[in-house]
């Protein structure tokens, strides 16, 4: 069972993921559930080359070590599903009942409330043969952030902005640890199919017509989000009824398509 517990606290660090990965490289015997937590991250990042903004001391920035038992490489996306659903459930705990339905997971692993991002996840895996030996799950959750840079202020939010009041970080951290334990239990108990159903139910804009850009070519096209395949590729259905699968970093969301 994954039982998150803070193993190391930093007032300031370049990246909790990088620090935890270095500890593993150095041979430290860290147990599953070990958490590296920081008040300030100077080189945090999201998927690909995306950076992560967080005012020091206002938010949750941490990495969790997971040692999945007998998880094969072809099921590695289930780690993303469990982590994203855990963060989404944490966010719902702090919202009024009328707003909890607005919490979704934007493929592959950003958590949104409405059309604004409240959290991001970055997972880095260590493999041995066709098995996942360990996974470092980096999580950034906007708790009390109110000072977003201009380039993201229209697309970002925090628990404080959503609730109208300051949220205790310790309370948010405790809630997150509880949800991580509950959602990662799906992996430990072999309930990946059930986990997948929950992830698809939470998928941002599923069933809606949107405009996307194919990368790196840059071609824009309308399509409907219909699901995610077992490999973690986003499934889009075109107007002619054909369905196409897109891997991470091969697609960019644009906006709602005309009439969508």
N, C-alpha and C positions, 0 to 999 in steps of 0.2 A: 504493500500500500504506500502511495506517495504521501508523505507527511512533511510538508514544507517547514523548514526551520532555518532562521538566519544563522549562517555559519561565519559570515564575515560582513562587517559594516564599514563603509567608507564614507567620509564626509565629502570626498571628491575623488573621482577616478575617471580615466579616459572612457572606459566601457566595462560594464559589469560582465557582459558576455566575454570580452577579451580577457578580463582578469580570471574568470572561471575556466576558460579554455587554457590559459597559461598554467593554472594550478593543475589541471589534468595532465598537461604536457610534462610538468615537473614531477609527476608521479604521486601527487597528494591523494591520499585514500579518502576521498569525499563520498559520503553515502548518498543514495538517492533521496532527493528532497532538500539537499543543501542549497541555501539561498545566499547569493551575494547581493547586498542592498546598498544603495548610495543616495545621498542627498543631491549630489550634482554629478552629471556625466558630461564630460567635455568632448567626447567623440562618439556619442551614441548614434546609431543609425537604424533605419528600418530596412525594408526589402531593397535589394539592389544597392544603388548609391544614395538612396534617400536618407537625409539626416533626420534627427529627432530633436525637437525643441522642448525644453523644460526649464522653467525658472527654478533655481536651486532651493530645495526645501519645500516646494509647493506640491510635488507630485510623487507618484510611486515609480521608481526606476530600479529594476531588479532582474536577476537571472536565477533560474531554478534548474538544478541538475536532476535529470530523470534517467534512470537506468531501466528501460523497459525490458520485461522478461519475455524472451522468445518472440520479439517483434521483427518480422521479416522486412527487408528493404521495400518490397512491393506494397507494404502497408504503412509506410512511413508517414503518409499524409494524415493518418489518424492521430498523430501527435499534434498536428496543426488544428485538427478538428477539436480535440479535447481542450487544448489551450485556449482557443478562440471562444469556445462555448463557456469555459470557466470564467474568462474575463467578462463576457457578455452577461452572464448570470450575476457577477459581482456588481456590474453597473445597475442592473435591474433592482438590486436590493435597496439602492438609494433613491430610486425614482418613485414618484406617485404612481399608484396602480394604473391610472389612465395613460401614462407615458411608457410603461414597460414594453408594450407591443411595438414601440418605435425602435427598440434595440435590435440591431441586426449585425451580421458578420459580412463585411465586404470582402469578397474573395481576393486573396486567399486567407488573410488573417488580420484585417483591420476591424475594429469594433466601432460601429456607427450608432448614433441616435438621430433619427431622421436622416438628413443629408450631411451631418457633421461628424467628424472623426473624434472619438473620445479616447481611443487606445490603439496601440499597435504592438505587434508581436514579431520577433525574429528568432527562428529556430535554426540551430546549427548542430549537425549530427556527426557522431563518430561511428563508423561501420567496421564490422569484422566479418569478412565473407559476405553472406547475404543476410546478416543479422544486424540490427541496430544495437550497438554496444552502449551508447549513451546519447543523450540529447541535452543541449543547453537551451533552455527556453527563456529568451529575453522578453520582458514585458515593460511597456511604458504606458501608464495610466494617468491621464490628466485628472488630478483630484481638485486642487485649488487654483489651477492656472487661470489667469485672467488677462495676461499680457502676451498675446500671440503675435508673432511677426506679421507684417502686412500681407506677405505672400500667402499665408495660410489662415488668416483670421476669419475669412468667410467660410472656411471649410473645417474648422476645428471647434471643439467645445470641451468643457470640463464638468465634473460633478458639481462643482460650486456654481457654475453658470446654469446648469440644469435644475438645481434644487433651490437656488436663490440664497444659499448660505454656505458658510465654511464647513468643510467636512474634515473630521479628524483622520489624519493619515493612518494612525494606528488601527482605527476601526476599519478603514478600507483594506489595509493589509491583512487583518484577521479574516475579513470576509473573503478576500482573494484566496488565502491559504485554504479555507474551508471548501471553496468551490473547486480549486485545483484537485484536492483530495477526492471530491465526489466525481468529477468528470474523468480523471485519469483512472478511476476504478473501472470504467467501461473497458479500457484496454487490458487491465489486469485480469478482468473476468471474461475476456474474449467476446465482448459485446460490441464489436466494431460496426456491425450492421445497424444496430440501434443508434450508435453514435453518429453514423452517417445520416440517418433519418433526421436526427435533431439538427445536424449541421445544415442540411438542405432546407429544413423548415425555417432556419434563421437566416438564410442566404439573402443578402441585400439585393433588392430589385428583382428577385426571381419572378419569372412570368411577365416581366415588363419589357416593352420595346425600348431599346436604348441605342445610342450611337457610340461606336467604338473606333479606335484606330489600330490597325495592324502594324506591329513593329517587327523589324526596323523600317519597312517600306514606307509607312506613313499613310496608307490607304484608309480612308474613313468609310464606315458602312453601318447600316442599321441591322440589329439582330435582337432576338429575345433570349434572355438568360433562362436556361432550362434546367441547369444542374451542374454537378461536378462529378467527374468520373473517379474510379478508385485510385488513379494515379495522381489525383489532385488537379487535373486540368479542367478549366471552365468550359462548360458546354453551351454553345450559342446556336440557336436555330435561325436560319435565314428565311427570307420571305418565300423561297421556293420549297420550304419544308426540309431542306437538308440541315444536318447538325454537324458542327465543326468543333473540335476540341483545341483549346489554347493552353499552352504551358505558361508558367509564370514568366513575366517580363517579355511576353510576346504580344501583349495587348494593353491598350490604354483606354480607360473609360473616358468618354467625352460628356454627353448630356442625353437627356431624353430625346428620342427620335420624334419627328413630327407626328403628332397625334398620339404619342406615348405618354 
